[in-house]
Amino acid sequence: MLNVGIDIGGTKIAGGVVDADGTILEKVRVETPVDTAALASAVADMANHLIEHHDVSAVGVAAAGFIDKTHSVVIHAPNIAWRDYPLREILQRDISLPVSIENDANAAGWAEFRFGAGRDVDDMVMLTLGTGVGGAVMVEGELFRGGHGIAGELGHVRFIRDGVPCGCGQNGCLEQYASGRALQREANAIADEGGERGRALAELREQKGTISGPAVSRLVLAGDEGAREALLRVATALGEACGGFQAVLDPELFVIGGGVAQLGETLLEPVRIAYETALPGYGDRPVADFAIAKLGNDAGLIGAADLAGREV
């Protein structure tokens, strides 16, 4: 059975035809329109283009935001002006096949669970470190959505009381301390300190006008002390949070995705150390494994397609 998966990002919309093994047979990509009506039209056009060339059963659409339990309405989207927006109903007017809407982190997590790093476990948590921190929870082989459909927003667990303001309206959310944006903020703070430790970061900022996440990662791999300190702060926050998630969800595996995850074991080693120090009953209880996500930027569309097929 083939299904279409479409992943709506802040700058691009990626779509593909996905088979039952999670393999992408055809993939297309367009820029994300700013206007909400134009965005819905672009998604419908992409879906219809893929349907025309393949024998497809359903269409799954992944979007950042709170999706209701019927997989129909975008309750709130952080980067798009969608509030109680009936996205499935709008798309269904132009698409002849069944359409399902899914949170983007849930879709990516499900793809990793079914076809990627988590395919050999029953209970898994995925955390995606990008601009924010996306979360997805798999319990006993199923995606956990909660009573209203919006469970798994692990990036918005309060990590620091009265901490850094978050785009969700609260303060001190985990994503302000363990995301790609947090890595940039910590790098800038170390550059501001002056001295030898922050010299390379300060020089980079002077040359480029900013300190990007990929640039920090390159300095980390080059062994720069300041960049490694910035990563340590982010990894420690993530690991400590995972200790708390373990107490509540008890997963067998944490899968870490997103841009920062490209650092691999350089990231995971301090995450594990912080996790162990934060884990209740450490030494007397089973612990989770940690792994880097395998499917990269394709995870969202693969997961959306597979979930749509399951719904049908």
C-alpha positions in Angstrom: 0.0 0.0 0.0 1.3 3.5 -0.9 0.5 6.7 0.9 1.4 10.3 0.4 3.2 12.1 3.3 3.5 15.9 3.3 5.6 17.8 5.9 4.9 21.5 6.3 8.0 23.4 7.4 8.7 27.0 8.1 10.5 27.6 4.8 9.6 24.5 2.7 6.9 21.9 2.1 8.3 18.4 1.4 6.1 15.7 0.1 6.6 12.1 -1.0 5.0 8.8 -1.9 5.9 6.2 0.8 5.5 2.4 0.6 4.7 0.0 3.5 8.4 -0.3 4.3 8.9 3.4 4.8 10.7 3.8 1.4 10.2 7.1 -0.5 9.3 6.3 -4.1 9.0 10.0 -5.3 9.7 13.2 -3.5 8.9 16.8 -4.3 9.6 20.1 -2.5 8.3 23.7 -2.8 8.8 26.9 -0.7 6.2 27.5 2.0 3.8 30.4 1.1 3.3 33.0 3.8 -0.5 33.3 3.2 -2.5 30.6 5.0 -4.9 30.1 2.1 -2.0 29.8 -0.4 -0.3 27.4 2.0 -3.4 25.0 2.0 -3.6 25.3 -1.8 0.1 24.4 -2.1 -0.4 21.3 0.0 -3.4 20.2 -2.0 -1.6 20.8 -5.3 1.4 18.7 -4.1 -0.8 15.9 -2.9 -2.7 15.8 -6.2 0.5 15.8 -8.2 1.7 12.7 -6.3 -1.7 11.0 -6.4 -1.8 11.4 -10.2 1.4 9.4 -10.7 0.9 6.6 -8.1 -1.8 4.3 -6.8 -2.2 5.9 -3.4 -4.6 5.1 -0.5 -4.4 8.2 1.8 -2.7 11.5 2.4 -1.0 12.4 5.7 0.0 16.0 6.5 2.5 16.9 9.3 2.4 20.4 10.7 4.0 22.1 13.7 1.3 22.8 16.3 -1.4 21.3 18.5 -3.6 18.9 16.4 -6.9 17.8 17.8 -7.6 14.1 18.6 -9.7 13.7 15.3 -6.5 14.6 13.3 -8.6 17.4 11.7 -8.1 20.8 13.3 -4.9 22.7 14.0 -5.7 24.1 17.4 -2.6 26.3 17.6 0.4 26.7 15.4 3.5 28.6 16.6 4.7 29.8 13.2 1.6 29.9 11.1 -1.6 32.0 11.7 -3.7 28.9 12.4 -6.0 29.0 15.4 -8.8 26.3 15.4 -8.1 26.0 11.7 -10.0 23.1 10.0 -7.1 22.1 7.8 -8.4 18.6 7.0 -11.8 19.9 5.9 -10.1 22.5 3.7 -7.7 20.1 2.1 -10.4 17.5 1.7 -12.3 19.8 -0.7 -9.5 19.5 -3.3 -8.1 16.0 -2.5 -10.2 12.9 -3.4 -8.5 10.6 -1.0 -8.8 10.5 2.8 -6.6 13.1 4.5 -5.2 13.0 8.0 -3.4 15.8 9.9 -0.6 15.0 12.4 1.8 17.0 14.6 5.2 17.1 12.9 7.2 15.8 15.9 4.7 12.9 16.3 5.1 12.1 12.6 8.9 12.1 12.8 8.9 10.1 16.0 6.5 7.5 14.5 8.8 7.2 11.5 11.8 6.5 13.7 9.8 4.1 15.7 8.6 2.1 12.7 11.5 2.3 10.3 14.5 4.0 12.0 16.4 4.0 15.3 13.4 2.7 17.4 12.2 -0.2 15.2 13.3 -2.9 17.7 11.6 -1.5 20.9 8.0 -1.1 22.1 8.4 2.1 24.2 10.3 5.0 22.9 10.6 8.8 23.3 11.9 11.0 20.5 13.2 14.5 21.1 14.0 16.7 18.1 16.4 19.6 18.7 15.8 22.3 16.2 14.6 25.9 16.7 12.6 24.4 19.6 12.4 20.9 21.1 9.8 18.6 19.6 8.6 15.5 21.4 6.9 12.2 20.5 6.0 9.3 22.8 5.4 5.7 21.9 3.9 3.4 24.5 3.4 -0.3 24.0 3.7 0.1 20.2 1.3 3.0 19.8 1.7 6.7 19.4 0.6 8.4 22.6 -1.7 11.4 21.9 -3.5 11.9 25.2 -7.1 12.9 26.0 -7.1 15.9 23.6 -4.7 14.7 21.0 -1.8 17.0 21.9 0.3 14.9 24.3 4.1 14.7 23.8 4.9 18.4 23.9 8.0 17.6 25.9 9.8 20.8 24.8 7.2 22.8 26.8 7.7 21.1 30.1 8.8 23.8 32.5 12.5 23.2 33.1 13.5 26.4 35.0 11.0 28.2 37.2 10.8 31.9 36.1 13.3 31.1 33.4 13.8 32.3 29.8 10.5 33.4 28.1 9.2 30.9 25.6 7.1 31.4 22.5 4.3 29.3 24.0 3.6 32.1 26.5 5.3 30.4 29.5 8.7 30.8 31.0 11.5 28.4 31.5 10.4 25.7 29.0 12.9 22.9 28.2 13.3 24.1 24.6 14.8 27.4 25.8 17.7 25.3 27.3 18.1 22.3 25.0 17.4 23.4 21.5 19.5 24.6 18.6 18.5 28.1 19.5 19.7 27.5 23.1 23.0 26.3 21.7 23.4 29.6 19.8 22.4 31.6 23.0 25.0 29.8 25.1 27.6 30.3 22.4 26.9 34.0 22.4 27.1 34.2 26.2 30.5 32.5 26.2 31.7 34.9 23.4 30.5 37.8 25.6 32.6 36.5 28.5 35.8 37.3 26.7 39.0 35.5 27.4 40.6 32.6 25.6 37.7 30.3 26.0 35.3 32.6 24.0 37.8 33.9 21.5 36.9 31.7 18.5 33.2 32.2 19.1 33.7 36.0 19.4 35.8 36.0 16.2 33.2 34.0 14.3 30.5 36.5 15.4 32.6 39.4 14.3 33.2 37.9 10.9 29.7 36.6 10.2 27.5 39.0 12.3 26.0 36.1 14.1 26.8 32.6 15.5 24.8 29.9 13.7 24.1 26.5 15.1 26.1 24.7 12.3 29.0 27.0 12.9 29.0 26.1 16.6 28.9 22.4 15.7 31.9 22.8 13.4 33.9 24.4 16.3 32.8 21.6 18.6 34.2 19.0 16.2 37.4 21.0 15.9 37.8 20.8 19.7 37.2 24.5 20.5 36.8 24.9 24.3 34.1 27.5 24.1 31.9 25.7 21.6 32.2 22.5 23.6 31.1 24.3 26.8 28.1 25.6 25.0 27.2 22.1 23.8 27.8 20.7 27.4 25.2 23.2 28.8 22.6 22.2 26.2 23.4 18.4 26.6 23.2 18.7 30.4 19.8 20.3 30.2 18.5 17.6 27.8 19.9 14.7 29.9 18.4 16.1 33.1 15.0 16.4 31.4 15.3 12.8 30.1 15.8 11.6 33.7 12.5 13.2 34.6 10.8 11.7 31.5 12.1 8.3 32.4 10.4 8.6 35.8 7.0 9.2 34.1 7.2 7.3 30.8 9.9 4.6 31.4 10.9 4.3 27.7 13.4 1.7 26.6 15.0 4.2 24.2 15.4 7.9 23.7 16.0 8.9 20.1 17.5 12.3 19.5 17.0 14.1 16.2 17.3 17.5 14.7 20.3 19.6 13.6 22.2 19.3 16.9 21.9 15.5 16.8 24.4 15.5 13.8 27.1 15.7 16.5 26.3 12.1 17.3 28.2 10.6 20.3 29.8 14.0 21.0 26.3 15.1 22.0 25.1 11.8 23.5 28.0 11.3 26.0 27.2 14.3 28.2 23.5 13.7 27.7 23.9 10.2 29.2 25.9 11.5 32.2 23.3 14.2 33.0 20.5 11.6 32.6 22.1 9.3 35.1 22.6 12.0 37.7 18.9 13.0 37.3 17.4 9.5 37.2 15.5 8.5 40.4 16.8 5.3 41.8 19.8 5.2 39.5 21.9 2.1 40.1 18.9 0.1 41.2 16.7 0.3 38.2 16.9 -0.4 34.4 18.0 2.6 32.3 17.1 3.6 28.8 19.4 3.6 25.8 20.1 6.7 23.7 20.4 6.8 19.9 20.7 9.3 17.1 17.7 9.5 14.7 18.4 7.7 11.4 15.8 9.2 8.9 16.9 12.8 8.9 14.7 15.4 7.3 12.5 12.8 5.6 11.1 11.5 8.9 8.2 13.8 9.0 6.8 12.9 5.6 7.4 9.2 6.1 5.6 9.2 9.5 2.7 11.3 8.2 2.2 8.8 5.3 2.4 5.8 7.5 0.0 7.2 10.1 -2.5 8.2 7.4 -2.4 4.6 6.0 -3.0 3.2 9.5 -6.0 5.5 10.0 -7.5 4.4 6.7 
